[in-house]
């Protein structure tokens, strides 16, 4: 199968590219390099031993997308491209709606015009808003507490409407919980430009000495240790979930929402302690005010992923932390050579 990955050189996109290639698919990558690097392309080719077709471009460029869909005879699309930081979305809501919602519209226009109707969308547990009950299942009411989550929710609703308009569409919205970890080779992982917005790459840079200390946003949540609780999922498990979703759409039409998580919640302090165990040293940190838009506790009910996709997360918290540190050390050694 020929599969287009938008945002294919990003964190989740790159790991999914490896998984799909190893499964025998031909993967074509689109990325505007706003939060990724061409180095990742070289690493993907080293990991798989195969060349990748790569186009540098923006998902909002509809004519470019249409050309790619035709030139590469695309069968399926996995849509990763978009901005993803909660805090940044509060400061730049227009940019988030432009990148995320306008980008999705552009992709849908190109797919519809090209007759490509199979799509896996990179959604988020943020579409559940403030949890009314836990664990969060796919029938939990949706809402949003920040612009980032609102863009994901808008896109999901748009995809459901598109699916209802034409019975040829086959769409899965994968609602990620909190992706962490890195490929066991150490070649690819989460390496955001500038100061990281997510917990694990920030911890890794503090551990390496690149950042002075970790900011923990709030220790007054109604949880056992006062810090927010999230469902952290290894990015390689997540990548395998995308492969399962593509296979699922071979026999399923319509619109589907499916959680990808572990079904277990871990606090920020628990993540810090696990990472400290992985690296054998303590991490400097300080508690600051809560971030606007963050919920206290969020973790998944994952039964649907197992029954519908035949998928279940396999990797534990220790593996998540140790793989991040291995990737961070690879980055340090690469920088020294450079």
Residue, then its C-alpha position, 0 to 999 in steps of 0.5 A: x500500500x502507498x501511504x502518505x504521512x503528513x508531518x512525516x518527519x515529526x516525532x510520531x510521524x517518523x516512528x510510524x514511518x518505520x513501523x509501516x515500512x517494516x510492515x511492507x508499505x511504501x511510505x511517502x513523507x510530507x513535512x514543512x520542517x517547522x518542527x523537524x529536521x532533514x536529519x530525521x530522513x537520513x535516520x529513517x533510511x538508515x533504520x529501514x535500509x530503504x529510501x523514502x520519497x520526501x516532499x518539503x511542503x505545507x499541508x495547506x498547499x492543496x495543489x501540492x497535496x493533489x499532485x502528491x496523491x496522484x504522482x505516488x498513487x496514494x491509497x491511504x493518508x495518515x494526517x499528523x501535520x499540525x501544531x500541538x502545544x497547549x500553552x502555545x495555543x493559548x498565546x497563538x490561537x489564530x496560528x493554531x486554527x490556521x495550521x490545524x483546521x485549515x490544514x485539515x480542510x486543504x487535505x480533505x479537498x485534495x483527497x476528495x478531488x483525487x478519490x482517496x478516501x482512507x484517512x487516519x487522523x492524529x487526534x488527541x485526548x484533549x477532545x474530552x475536555x474536563x473529564x466527567x468520569x474516568x477512565x475516558x472512553x470514546x462515548x465520553x462527551x467531547x469539549x475543549x479547554x484550550x485552543x489546541x484541543x478545540x482545533x482537534x475537536x473541530x477537525x473530528x467533527x468535520x471528518x464525521x460530517x465528511x464521512x456522512x456525506x459520502x459512503x466511500x470515506x473510511x476515517x479513524x480518529x486516533x485519540x492519543x493520550x500522552x506519547x513519550x519514549x523513543x525508538x530503541x535504536x536511539x536514532x529517532x525520538x522527540x527533539x522539538x525546536x527550542x525549549x520543549x513544551x512536553x514533559x519528557x523532552x524537557x526532563x531529558x534536556x535537564x538531565x543532559x545539562x542543556x536546561x537548568x531545571x524542570x518546571x512542574x506546573x502545579x502541585x495542588x491538584x486533587x491527586x495523591x501527590x498534588x501533580x497532574x496525572x496523565x496516561x503516558x504511552x510509548x511512541x512505538x506502541x502508538x506507531x503500531x496503533x497506526x498500522x492497526x488502524x490502516x488495516x482496520x479501514x480495509x474492512x470498515x467504512x464510515x467514521x470511527x474514534x478510538x483511544x490509544x493509551x495504556x489505561x493507566x495514569x501516572x503523576x508528574x512526580x512519578x515520571x520524574x522519579x522513574x526517569x531519575x532511576x533510569x539515569x541514576x541521578x536526581x533532577x533539579x526541579x521547582x514547582x510553579x503555577x498551573x498552566x491554563x487549560x490543563x486538567x487534573x487527571x486524564x487516562x484512557x479506557x482502551x477496550x475499543x482499541x483491543x476489540x476493534x484494532x487488535x491493538x494493546x500497548x506493550x511497553x512500560x514506564x521504565x522502557x519509556x524513560x530509558x529509551x528517552x535517555x538513550x535517544x538524548x545521549x545519541x543527540x549529545x554524541x552527535x552534537x559533539x561529533x559535529 
